[in-house]
Structures are given as C-alpha cells and as structure tokens.
Amino acid sequence: MKLGEVDEISHEMVRQVLKHNKLKPWLKEQWCIAPKANAEFVACMEDVLAVYVRAYDPRYPQVCMDEISKQLLSDTRPPLPVEPGHPERQDYEYERHGVCNLFLACEPLAGKRQVKVTARRTKVDWAYFLRELVDIHYPQAEKIVLVMDNLNTHGIGSLYQACAPAEARRLVEKLEIHPPQAWKWVKYGRD
C-alpha cells in the first residue's frame, strides 16, 4: 500500500498501514540490562538470585515487595459492549479523580499476595506496610526474607521515622532485606 497526498484519512486506513508494517513500536520487552564491568551490580544480582533458589520454608517466607502509583479514572461515556467481530470499545475521554498508591507483597512459593491501597507513598506508609506484613500476615515467621528495589522510601530509617525505636528495632529483627543498600547505585547503571 502506497501513501501519497490524501484529503482525509480514516482510522481504518491507518490500521491497515500499521498492520503491514514489520516494526511494531507499541510492543516492547523490558529487561534489566546490566552495566558493563560493574562488580557491585553483579554482587547484588547474585544475592537476589541466591534468595530465589532457596527451598520453601514457612519459617522464612520469601516475599517480593513493590509499589506503584495509579491514577483514579472514570469514563465520561459508557463503553460500547463486545459484539461479534468487535472488542469492547471505550471512549478516550476520561475524568481524573486523583491518585492512589498500591503496595504489593507477593510470596510466590506459597502462592500468597497482599495489596494495600494508601493515599500516598511515603516512608511512613512503607513502614506501616512492613509492620502489617510482620504482625498480621507473617506473625509466625522467624524472619521475612524481603526482596525489593531500593526506592528512597525503602530504608531501615523509615521504620525509625514511623515507630518508636524499640518497635522499629523489633521490626528490623524480623526482616532479612535483599538486595543490600548498595543496589540503589547500580540499579540505574551508576558507578
């Protein structure tokens, strides 16, 4: 199909042209691409991989933790339902209702996950989520083996900011955190 000058263009014409295009810019695969010759990066990755090959032990649950901010949106017009040959169709227009934060803790070896929705993503919110993991979701665990990234809120100091020192220390004693703090410098390829 060859394009020249046209007076108007329809979405169907664009779809046909993109369908024949071998490049699909909307598709992407995401990987952790290691920086070259970075010993700290390798050390942190090996630390996490060593956690992942441990055998399941309910006394030491392996929990992966992360969070994400999400916009709260509503449709301004109802979507059109699914019909033969057509998926559900939604209008591009929406109404914004602010944002929220989702904390997620996943224990893949046990098939468990916990989600907590908060208004913000602060150090104190993160500390309260960890306290909930320790006291509510894993009270019988000797230690929670926690794998997470190193966002600025993910530090032991956050527990001390949110709790009295004795309470913060109690929580720290129940956690085995991976990767170590050095990860933040290698995560983004910094040396």
N, C-alpha and C positions, 0 to 999 in steps of 0.2 A: 504494500500500500504506500503510495507516494503522496506526500502533502505538498500542496502549493498554497497560493493565496486563496483564502476562503472568506466569505462574508460572515458566516456564523459557524459555530462548532457545537456539537451536542456531546453530552456525556457518553453516549454510545460510540461516537467516533473516537473519543479519547480512549475508551476502554478497549476498543479493537486494536488501536495502535499499540497500547501498552501490552496487550496480550501477546502480540507478535514480537515484542522486544525481549531479547535474551537477558538483558540486565533487568533486575527487579529491585530497584532502590529501596522499596519499602520493607524488603526482607533483610534481616541481619542476624548474625550469630554473635554471641557475646562470650568472650573467653578472658581469662586472666593471662595477659601476655607479660611474661617475666622480663624485667630489665636485664640487660646483658651484664654478666660478670658481677652480680650483686649477691654476695655471700649472706648478707642479712636476710634478703628475700628468700633464699634457698633454705636457710635455717628455720624461718617462720613457716614456710610451706611444709617442710618435713615434720615440724612439730604438729601441725594440724593433721597431716596425713597419718602420723603415728596414733593420734587420737581415733581417727576413723577406722583403723584396723583392730582396735581393741574389741575383745569379746563382750557381749552384753552382760552387764552386772547391775541388777536393780539397786544395789547399794551405791553405785557410782553412775547414775544416769548421764548419758551423753546428750546434751541439749544444745542445739544451734539457736542462736537468738539474733534477731534483727528488727528493724522498724522501718516504717515508711509513712510519709505524709500523703494524704489524699484529699483532693477537692471533693466537696459535697455538692452534687449537681442534681437538678431535676429537669425533666423535659418541659418545654413550653407548649408542646403539642403532643398528643398521644401518638405512639408509634403505630405504623401500619402492620397488621398481623402477617404471619407467614402464610403464603399462598403457594400452590404448586408452581414450581419454577422460580419463586422469588423468596429470598430470606426476609426476616423481619426488617423493616425499613424505619430508621429513626431520622428525625429532622436534626440538622447540625446545630440548631439554636438551642441553648440551654440557659437555665437560671442558676447562678452560683450561690451557694449557701455557706460559704466559709470553708475551712479545712479542719481535718482531724488527724490524729496520729494513731497508727496501729503498731503495737508491739507484738511480735510473734516469737514464741518459743516452740521449737519442734524437737521431739525426741524420736528420730527416725527408727531406731532399733526396737522401740516399743510401740510405734505407731501412734504416738500421742502428740498433741499440739495444744497450745493455749494462745489465745489472742486477747489483748486488752486494748480498748479504744480510750484514748485520752485527748484532751483538748490541745495539749502542747507536747513538744518533745524536748524536755529539759533534763538536766542532770538529776533533779529531784524525781521527776516522773520515772526515769530509768531506774533509779534506786528503789522506788516503791514497787516497780515491776519485779525487780530481783527479789525483794523481800517477799512478795507474793509467791514467786517460784519456790523459795526456800521454805516458807511457812505453810503454804496452802497446797501447792502442787507436789512438792517433794519433801514432806516433813520427815520421812523415814530414811532419806538418803544420808549416807555418811558424808559424801561430797558430791556436788553437782559439777560435772565436767562441762564447762561452758565454752562453746566455740562461738566467737563473734568477731565482727570487724572492730576497728578502733576509732569509732566516731568520737568527737571531742567529749561527748557525754559519758562514754564508756570507760570510766576510770574508777578506781577504788575510792578516790577522793569524793566522788559523787555520793557514795554511801555515807561518808562522814559529813557531807553537806546536808543530807536529808535526815540523818538519825543522830542520836546521842552516840558518843564514842564507843561505849560498851556494846550498844546494839549494832553499830557499824562493824565492829571487830567480830561479833558473833556471826554476822552475815559473811564477812570475808573468810572466816574459818570454814564455812560450808561450801566455798567456791574454789574450783580449780580452773582458772581462766586461761584460755588459749585463743589466739596466739598472744605472745608476750607484748608488752607495750612498744617494743621496737618496731612492731609491724606498721605503725602509722607512717613511718618514714619510708618504708619500702612499698607500701600498698600502692602509692601513686608514682612509683619509679624514682623517688628522690634518693639521693645518696648522702 
